[in-house]
């Protein structure tokens, strides 16, 4: 793969509404975009790190530091035949998966364009459309939550994810289930509980939930195995899985029955595909989680979701769900059936609105490769 330049760009984006989870409220985002070019094509990636270390220890600033001072020097002069080569090339850099993931995605997009193929095709995707779920932040009361769910169900979303935290948990979910007995509902705790809450989870076990996502500590797989053994509802791991090895160990321990694969959290598309394949071999269904991405990151999510074992609706909601104006054209939209079409054009299959991107750019730096 020929690479002539790599550009780091941060853009400021304001969300259409605040989004609350057990770890805080998000209403604005500074987003790090990565562009790689061979002089003819441009590959785009998005680093999903936030400005604070509350979901992950990584931040926008740490990602910029790692890419500039460690990833770029390793890429310069390296023989890269295929994007999968990046994984071993960057292996000496411990962790910093989101920094690696942003660069990895940009290189996959560039490679697909060089091959005149869609990103889905070069990844081995088989679907022409992927089912869409939606994530709802913590609301002021259950009445407001039920109103929002009713709107989203009528719009066609195939899965409803409800954020929970201590005090906003079983009783809320119980009322939601009573209001929507046939809707696919899951709970996401973002690590807000402990094994001392086992009886609470046993109560949740009666609600026919699709899954309970990351109920215990963000770095745990042992206590999750104890919880999964005690309840029938599938435990889904998110923050605990940063690599193929994390997934392998969690599966061997019986820590979960499904895994949320976030491209940035696991270090890029190659590692995401490896985890997907491992889970498929072990009959563990997977789905693609979201990190409030722009259309660039969302297009990568749609591409990976086209792989066969992404059998649970992911957080691939349309652009208009989060942004008044996205940075891609056409924006990602959802059909009445609750699906998003997998792009068939070269690379990520969408065009970056460069005029808009330039207008919201905060920082820009280009490195010759």
C-alpha positions in Angstrom: 0.0 0.0 0.0 1.4 3.4 -1.0 0.9 6.1 1.6 2.2 9.6 1.0 0.6 11.7 3.8 -1.3 11.3 7.1 -3.5 14.1 8.4 -4.8 14.5 11.9 -7.9 16.7 12.2 -10.1 17.6 15.2 -13.6 18.8 14.6 -16.2 20.2 17.1 -19.6 18.7 16.9 -22.7 19.6 19.0 -25.2 16.8 19.6 -28.9 17.4 19.0 -29.7 16.5 22.6 -27.7 15.6 25.8 -27.2 11.9 26.3 -26.9 10.6 29.9 -25.4 7.3 31.1 -24.2 6.0 34.4 -20.9 7.8 33.9 -22.1 11.2 32.9 -23.8 13.4 30.3 -22.5 14.0 26.7 -23.8 17.0 24.7 -20.7 18.1 22.6 -17.8 16.2 21.1 -14.4 17.0 19.9 -13.7 14.3 17.4 -10.3 13.2 16.0 -10.4 12.3 12.3 -7.5 10.6 10.5 -6.9 10.9 6.7 -4.4 8.9 4.8 -3.7 9.4 1.1 -1.7 7.8 -1.7 -1.8 10.9 -3.8 -4.9 9.7 -5.6 -7.3 8.4 -3.0 -8.0 9.4 0.6 -8.9 6.9 3.3 -10.8 8.2 6.3 -10.8 6.9 9.9 -12.3 8.2 13.1 -10.8 7.9 16.6 -13.6 7.4 19.1 -11.8 8.6 22.1 -13.5 11.4 24.1 -12.1 14.5 25.7 -12.3 12.8 29.1 -11.2 9.4 30.4 -14.6 8.2 31.8 -15.5 5.5 29.2 -11.9 4.6 28.5 -8.5 5.8 29.7 -7.8 7.2 26.3 -8.7 10.8 25.3 -8.4 12.9 22.2 -5.1 14.3 23.5 -3.6 10.9 24.3 -4.6 9.6 20.9 -3.0 12.5 19.1 0.2 12.0 21.2 0.4 8.3 20.5 -0.3 8.7 16.7 2.2 11.5 16.2 5.0 10.2 18.4 4.7 6.4 18.1 2.3 5.2 15.3 3.5 7.5 12.5 7.2 6.7 13.1 6.4 3.0 12.9 4.4 3.4 9.6 7.1 5.5 7.9 9.1 3.2 5.6 7.2 0.1 6.6 6.2 -2.4 4.0 2.4 -2.6 4.2 0.8 -4.9 1.7 -2.6 -5.2 3.4 -4.3 -3.3 6.3 -4.1 -6.5 8.4 -0.3 -5.9 8.5 -0.9 -2.9 10.8 -1.9 -5.1 13.8 1.6 -6.7 14.1 3.3 -3.5 13.1 1.7 -1.6 16.0 1.8 -4.5 18.5 4.8 -3.2 20.5 2.6 -0.2 21.4 0.6 -1.4 24.4 -3.1 -0.7 24.5 -4.1 2.7 23.0 -6.6 0.8 21.0 -8.6 3.9 20.0 -5.6 5.6 18.6 -4.6 2.5 16.7 -8.2 1.9 15.6 -8.6 5.3 14.0 -5.4 4.8 11.9 -6.4 1.2 11.1 -9.8 2.3 9.7 -8.3 5.0 7.5 -5.9 2.4 6.0 -8.8 -0.1 5.4 -10.8 2.7 3.6 -7.8 3.6 1.5 -7.0 0.0 0.6 -10.6 -0.7 -0.4 -10.5 2.4 -2.7 -7.2 1.2 -4.2 -8.9 -2.2 -4.9 -12.0 -0.5 -6.4 -14.1 -2.4 -3.9 -16.4 -1.5 -1.0 -15.1 -1.8 2.5 -17.8 -4.4 3.2 -16.5 -6.5 0.3 -12.8 -6.4 1.4 -13.8 -7.4 4.9 -15.9 -10.3 3.7 -19.3 -8.9 4.4 -22.3 -10.8 3.1 -25.3 -8.6 3.9 -26.8 -5.8 1.8 -28.5 -4.2 4.8 -28.1 -4.4 8.6 -30.7 -4.1 11.3 -30.7 -1.0 13.5 -31.1 -0.6 17.2 -31.2 2.6 19.2 -29.7 3.6 22.6 -31.7 5.8 25.0 -30.0 7.7 27.7 -31.2 7.9 31.3 -34.4 9.9 31.5 -35.9 12.1 34.2 -38.7 9.6 34.8 -40.2 6.4 33.4 -43.0 8.3 31.7 -40.6 10.2 29.5 -38.7 7.0 28.8 -41.8 5.2 27.7 -42.8 8.1 25.4 -39.4 8.0 23.7 -39.5 4.2 23.3 -43.0 4.5 21.7 -41.7 7.0 19.2 -38.6 4.8 18.3 -40.6 1.6 18.0 -43.0 3.3 15.6 -40.1 4.6 13.6 -39.0 1.0 13.1 -36.0 0.5 15.3 -35.5 -3.3 15.9 -33.8 -3.1 19.3 -34.2 -0.7 22.2 -31.2 -0.2 24.5 -32.0 1.4 27.9 -29.2 2.9 30.0 -29.5 2.0 33.7 -27.8 2.9 36.9 -28.4 2.2 40.6 -31.8 3.7 41.4 -32.8 3.7 37.7 -32.9 -0.1 37.1 -35.3 -2.9 37.8 -38.5 -0.9 38.5 -37.9 1.2 35.4 -37.3 -1.9 33.2 -40.3 -3.6 34.7 -42.6 -0.8 33.7 -41.1 -0.6 30.2 -41.6 -4.3 29.7 -45.2 -4.0 30.8 -45.7 -1.2 28.3 -43.9 -3.1 25.5 -44.3 -6.8 26.1 -43.1 -7.9 22.6 -40.3 -5.3 21.9 -36.7 -6.4 21.9 -35.3 -4.6 25.0 -31.9 -4.6 26.6 -30.3 -2.8 29.5 -26.8 -1.2 29.5 -25.3 -0.5 32.9 -21.8 0.8 31.9 -20.2 -1.0 34.8 -22.4 0.6 37.5 -23.1 -2.5 39.6 -21.3 -5.2 41.5 -21.9 -8.8 42.5 -23.5 -7.5 45.6 -26.4 -6.6 43.3 -26.9 -10.3 42.3 -30.5 -10.4 43.7 -31.3 -7.3 41.6 -30.1 -9.0 38.5 -32.1 -12.1 39.4 -35.2 -9.9 39.4 -34.2 -8.4 36.0 -33.9 -12.0 34.8 -37.7 -12.3 34.9 -38.2 -9.5 32.4 -37.2 -11.4 29.2 -34.5 -8.9 28.3 -32.4 -9.4 25.2 -29.3 -8.9 27.3 -27.7 -6.9 30.1 -24.6 -5.1 28.9 -21.5 -4.6 31.0 -23.3 -4.7 34.4 -20.1 -5.1 36.4 -16.6 -3.5 36.5 -15.1 -2.2 33.2 -12.1 -4.4 33.5 -13.7 -7.6 34.8 -14.4 -11.0 33.3 -14.3 -13.1 36.4 -17.2 -11.7 38.3 -19.2 -11.5 35.1 -18.7 -15.3 34.8 -20.3 -15.7 38.2 -23.2 -13.5 37.3 -23.8 -15.2 34.0 -23.9 -18.6 35.8 -26.6 -17.2 38.1 -29.0 -15.8 35.5 -30.5 -16.9 32.2 -30.5 -13.4 30.6 -27.4 -13.1 28.3 -24.6 -11.0 29.8 -23.0 -8.8 27.1 -19.4 -7.6 27.5 -18.4 -4.2 26.2 -15.7 -2.3 28.1 -14.0 -5.6 29.2 -13.1 -6.6 25.7 -10.2 -4.8 24.1 -8.7 -7.6 22.0 -9.1 -11.1 20.5 -7.3 -12.4 23.6 -9.8 -10.7 26.0 -12.7 -12.2 24.0 -11.1 -15.7 24.0 -10.6 -15.6 27.8 -14.1 -14.3 28.5 -15.6 -17.1 26.3 -13.6 -19.8 28.0 -14.6 -18.5 31.4 -18.3 -18.3 30.4 -18.4 -14.6 31.3 -20.9 -13.7 28.6 -23.3 -15.0 26.0 -22.8 -12.1 23.6 -20.2 -9.4 22.9 -20.5 -5.8 21.8 -17.8 -5.2 19.2 -16.8 -1.5 19.0 -14.2 -1.0 16.3 -12.3 1.7 18.2 -12.3 -0.1 21.5 -10.7 -3.2 20.1 -8.0 -1.4 18.0 -9.5 -1.4 14.5 -11.3 -3.5 11.8 -8.8 -6.3 11.7 -9.1 -7.1 15.4 -12.9 -6.6 15.2 -13.1 -9.2 12.4 -10.9 -11.6 14.4 -13.2 -11.3 17.4 -16.2 -11.8 15.1 -14.8 -15.0 13.7 -13.9 -16.3 17.2 -17.4 -15.7 18.5 -18.9 -17.3 15.4 -16.9 -20.4 16.0 -18.2 -20.5 19.6 -21.8 -19.7 18.8 -21.6 -16.3 20.5 -23.7 -13.7 18.5 -22.2 -10.2 18.3 -23.3 -6.7 17.5 -21.7 -3.4 16.7 -21.9 -0.7 19.4 -21.7 3.0 18.8 -19.6 5.8 20.3 -21.5 8.9 18.9 -19.5 8.7 15.7 -19.8 11.0 12.8 -20.8 9.5 9.5 -17.2 8.4 8.9 -17.1 6.2 11.9 -20.7 5.1 11.4 -19.9 4.0 7.8 -17.1 1.8 9.2 -19.6 0.3 11.7 -22.1 -0.5 8.9 -19.3 -2.2 6.9 -18.2 -4.5 9.8 -21.9 -5.2 10.7 -22.3 -6.8 7.2 -20.3 -9.8 8.5 -22.5 -12.8 9.0 -22.3 -13.2 12.8 -23.4 -9.6 13.5 -26.8 -11.0 14.1 -28.1 -8.6 16.8 -29.2 -5.1 15.7 -26.4 -2.6 16.4 -26.1 1.0 17.4 -26.0 2.1 13.8 -28.7 4.7 14.0 -29.1 7.3 11.2 -27.0 10.4 11.1 -30.0 12.6 12.0 -30.4 10.7 15.3 -27.4 12.6 16.8 -26.4 15.5 14.4 -28.2 18.4 12.8 -25.7 18.1 10.0 -23.4 15.2 9.5 -20.0 15.4 7.8 -20.8 12.9 5.0 -23.0 12.8 1.9 -25.4 11.1 1.6 -26.1 11.0 5.3 -26.9 7.5 6.7 -30.6 6.9 6.8 -32.8 4.1 8.0 -35.6 2.3 6.1 -39.1 1.9 7.4 -38.2 -1.7 8.1 -35.5 -0.6 10.6 -32.4 -1.3 8.4 -29.5 0.6 7.0 -28.2 -0.2 3.5 -24.6 -1.4 3.3 -22.8 1.0 0.9 -21.6 -0.6 -2.3 -19.4 2.3 -3.6 -15.6 2.2 -3.1 -14.3 2.3 0.4 -16.7 3.4 3.1 -19.1 4.3 0.3 -19.9 7.9 1.3 -18.4 11.2 0.4 -16.9 13.5 3.0 -18.5 17.0 2.9 -15.1 18.8 2.9 -16.5 22.3 3.0 -18.5 21.5 6.2 -15.5 19.6 7.7 -13.2 22.6 7.1 -15.8 24.9 8.7 -15.8 23.0 12.0 -12.1 22.0 12.0 -10.4 23.0 15.3 -6.9 21.6 14.6 -5.1 20.3 11.5 -1.7 18.8 11.0 -0.3 16.8 8.1 2.7 14.4 8.2 4.6 13.2 5.1 5.0 9.5 5.1 
